[in-house]
Structure formats: C-alpha cells, structure tokens
Amino acid sequence: MLSNKAKRILKKYRYVFDTLENYDKTGKLPFQRKRIDVTLSVETINKLKAIKEKTGKPISRIIEERIC
C-alpha cells in the first residue's frame, strides 16, 4: 500500500512515470529528434535561410514551429 507522500508524488509526476514506462516498452523517448531528408525548392530554402538569419534559429526549429 502506498503512503500519502508516495501517492502525491505519483500524482504530481504522473507524466514522468508514463514517459519512462513507454521508454521501457519502446526504447524511444517522445522528445527525441530524428533526421529526415526533404526535397525543397530553391526559393523555399532561400526563404528559410532568410528567416534563420533574421531570428537566429536553426531551420529545423523554424519548420517545427510552423507545423506544430
């Protein structure tokens, strides 16, 4: 039987325990990054580079922010 303190910790950090349980099953963390190859037009690449220079963010981060 769990003590009150253990129950509070479990309730407060449930997402951490769920993430670790999923990691045990799959061997992957949900926030890991994966490299993919994408073909883009030269115009799109130039626009992304301009945004990169303006914001200082990597192109991958710019794309992620626009999609999600």
Contacts in CASP RR format, 6 or more apart in sequence:
PFRMAT RR
TARGET T0000
AUTHOR 0000-0000-0000
METHOD contacts of the structure
MODEL  1
MLSNKAKRILKKYRYVFDTLENYDKTGKLPFQRKRIDVTLSVETINKLKA
IKEKTGKPISRIIEERIC
2 10 0 8 1.000
10 17 0 8 1.000
19 29 0 8 1.000
19 30 0 8 1.000
22 30 0 8 1.000
23 29 0 8 1.000
33 60 0 8 1.000
40 48 0 8 1.000
48 59 0 8 1.000
48 62 0 8 1.000
48 63 0 8 1.000
49 59 0 8 1.000
51 57 0 8 1.000
51 59 0 8 1.000
51 62 0 8 1.000
52 58 0 8 1.000
52 59 0 8 1.000
52 62 0 8 1.000
55 62 0 8 1.000
57 65 0 8 1.000
END
